[in-house]
Amino acid sequence: MHEMSVALSIIEAVDEKARLEGAGRISEIELVVGRLAGIDAESLKFCFSAAARDSLAEHAVLAVREREGQGLCTACGSSFPLAFHIAECPVCRSFSVRIVSGDEFFIQSITIEEKE
């Protein structure tokens, strides 16, 4: 399950940033995860609690905002929802489709609390 390595990387990144900012703890981490990013959001949430142990994010809320896939046909210019990386344009039947959203994965924000 690669979600555990993803969760560990998230913890490493936010923990480092929070320490640089002098934080006492991280209370929330907001992620953006596209449905085509190859990351299962529920598995990531499950792995997050184990990965966060003994870090500044140990009690943080993990908020995952999922983005739907969106494709653009480069042949006819039609835009349409995507459920997979390879798709046929519903208008012209071309397979010349570019993903314009849904493959994102990034940390949107971190909420930190100062040391007491």
C-alpha positions as a Markdown table, in Angstrom:
| # | Residue | x | y | z |
|---|---|---|---|---|
| 1 | Met | 0.0 | 0.0 | 0.0 |
| 2 | His | 1.8 | 3.1 | -1.2 |
| 3 | Glu | -0.6 | 5.4 | 0.8 |
| 4 | Met | 1.6 | 4.8 | 3.9 |
| 5 | Ser | 4.7 | 6.1 | 2.1 |
| 6 | Val | 2.6 | 9.1 | 0.9 |
| 7 | Ala | 1.4 | 9.7 | 4.5 |
| 8 | Leu | 4.9 | 9.6 | 5.8 |
| 9 | Ser | 6.1 | 12.1 | 3.2 |
| 10 | Ile | 3.2 | 14.4 | 4.1 |
| 11 | Ile | 4.1 | 14.2 | 7.8 |
| 12 | Glu | 7.8 | 14.9 | 7.0 |
| 13 | Ala | 7.0 | 17.9 | 4.9 |
| 14 | Val | 4.5 | 19.5 | 7.3 |
| 15 | Asp | 6.4 | 18.7 | 10.4 |
| 16 | Glu | 9.5 | 20.4 | 9.0 |
| 17 | Lys | 7.6 | 23.5 | 7.9 |
| 18 | Ala | 5.8 | 23.7 | 11.3 |
| 19 | Arg | 9.1 | 23.5 | 13.2 |
| 20 | Leu | 10.6 | 26.2 | 11.1 |
| 21 | Glu | 7.6 | 28.4 | 12.0 |
| 22 | Gly | 8.0 | 27.6 | 15.7 |
| 23 | Ala | 4.8 | 25.7 | 16.0 |
| 24 | Gly | 3.8 | 23.7 | 19.1 |
| 25 | Arg | 1.5 | 21.4 | 17.1 |
| 26 | Ile | -0.3 | 21.1 | 13.8 |
| 27 | Ser | -4.1 | 21.1 | 14.2 |
| 28 | Glu | -5.1 | 20.5 | 10.6 |
| 29 | Ile | -3.7 | 19.6 | 7.2 |
| 30 | Glu | -5.7 | 20.2 | 4.1 |
| 31 | Leu | -4.8 | 18.1 | 1.0 |
| 32 | Val | -6.1 | 18.3 | -2.6 |
| 33 | Val | -6.2 | 14.8 | -4.2 |
| 34 | Gly | -7.4 | 14.3 | -7.7 |
| 35 | Arg | -9.4 | 11.2 | -8.4 |
| 36 | Leu | -6.9 | 10.3 | -11.1 |
| 37 | Ala | -3.8 | 10.8 | -8.9 |
| 38 | Gly | -3.6 | 7.1 | -8.0 |
| 39 | Ile | -4.1 | 7.8 | -4.3 |
| 40 | Asp | -7.0 | 6.3 | -2.4 |
| 41 | Ala | -8.2 | 9.0 | -0.1 |
| 42 | Glu | -9.7 | 6.6 | 2.5 |
| 43 | Ser | -6.5 | 4.5 | 2.7 |
| 44 | Leu | -4.5 | 7.7 | 3.0 |
| 45 | Lys | -6.6 | 8.8 | 6.0 |
| 46 | Phe | -6.2 | 5.4 | 7.6 |
| 47 | Cys | -2.4 | 5.5 | 7.2 |
| 48 | Phe | -2.2 | 9.1 | 8.3 |
| 49 | Ser | -3.0 | 8.4 | 11.9 |
| 50 | Ala | -0.2 | 5.8 | 12.2 |
| 51 | Ala | 2.3 | 8.0 | 10.3 |
| 52 | Ala | 1.6 | 11.0 | 12.4 |
| 53 | Arg | 2.5 | 9.4 | 15.7 |
| 54 | Asp | 5.2 | 11.3 | 17.7 |
| 55 | Ser | 5.1 | 14.2 | 15.3 |
| 56 | Leu | 3.6 | 17.7 | 15.6 |
| 57 | Ala | 0.7 | 16.4 | 13.5 |
| 58 | Glu | -0.2 | 13.5 | 15.9 |
| 59 | His | -3.6 | 14.9 | 16.7 |
| 60 | Ala | -4.2 | 16.9 | 13.5 |
| 61 | Val | -7.3 | 16.6 | 11.4 |
| 62 | Leu | -6.6 | 15.5 | 7.9 |
| 63 | Ala | -9.0 | 17.2 | 5.5 |
| 64 | Val | -8.9 | 15.7 | 2.0 |
| 65 | Arg | -10.6 | 17.6 | -0.8 |
| 66 | Glu | -11.1 | 15.4 | -3.8 |
| 67 | Arg | -11.2 | 16.7 | -7.3 |
| 68 | Glu | -13.0 | 15.1 | -10.2 |
| 69 | Gly | -11.2 | 14.2 | -13.4 |
| 70 | Gln | -11.7 | 16.6 | -16.3 |
| 71 | Gly | -10.5 | 16.0 | -19.9 |
| 72 | Leu | -10.1 | 18.2 | -22.9 |
| 73 | Cys | -10.3 | 16.7 | -26.4 |
| 74 | Thr | -7.4 | 18.2 | -28.4 |
| 75 | Ala | -9.2 | 17.3 | -31.7 |
| 76 | Cys | -12.5 | 19.1 | -31.2 |
| 77 | Gly | -12.0 | 21.1 | -28.0 |
| 78 | Ser | -14.8 | 19.4 | -26.0 |
| 79 | Ser | -14.4 | 19.3 | -22.2 |
| 80 | Phe | -15.9 | 16.4 | -20.3 |
| 81 | Pro | -15.6 | 14.4 | -17.0 |
| 82 | Leu | -12.9 | 11.7 | -16.8 |
| 83 | Ala | -12.9 | 8.6 | -14.7 |
| 84 | Phe | -9.7 | 7.1 | -16.1 |
| 85 | His | -6.4 | 8.3 | -17.7 |
| 86 | Ile | -7.4 | 7.0 | -21.2 |
| 87 | Ala | -10.6 | 8.2 | -22.6 |
| 88 | Glu | -12.6 | 8.6 | -25.8 |
| 89 | Cys | -14.1 | 12.0 | -26.5 |
| 90 | Pro | -17.9 | 11.6 | -26.2 |
| 91 | Val | -18.3 | 14.2 | -29.1 |
| 92 | Cys | -15.9 | 13.2 | -31.8 |
| 93 | Arg | -14.7 | 9.8 | -30.6 |
| 94 | Ser | -11.0 | 10.8 | -30.7 |
| 95 | Phe | -8.6 | 9.4 | -28.1 |
| 96 | Ser | -6.6 | 12.6 | -28.2 |
| 97 | Val | -7.6 | 13.6 | -24.8 |
| 98 | Arg | -5.6 | 15.7 | -22.3 |
| 99 | Ile | -6.2 | 15.6 | -18.6 |
| 100 | Val | -6.9 | 19.2 | -17.4 |
| 101 | Ser | -7.7 | 18.3 | -13.8 |
| 102 | Gly | -8.1 | 15.4 | -11.5 |
| 103 | Asp | -4.4 | 14.3 | -11.3 |
| 104 | Glu | -3.4 | 16.8 | -8.7 |
| 105 | Phe | -1.9 | 16.0 | -5.3 |
| 106 | Phe | -0.7 | 18.7 | -3.0 |
| 107 | Ile | -0.8 | 20.2 | 0.5 |
| 108 | Gln | -3.3 | 23.1 | 0.3 |
| 109 | Ser | -2.8 | 24.4 | 3.8 |
| 110 | Ile | -1.4 | 23.6 | 7.3 |
| 111 | Thr | -3.0 | 25.0 | 10.5 |
| 112 | Ile | -0.4 | 25.3 | 13.2 |
| 113 | Glu | -0.6 | 26.4 | 16.9 |
| 114 | Glu | 2.1 | 28.3 | 18.7 |
| 115 | Lys | 4.0 | 26.8 | 21.5 |
| 116 | Glu | 2.5 | 27.5 | 24.9 |
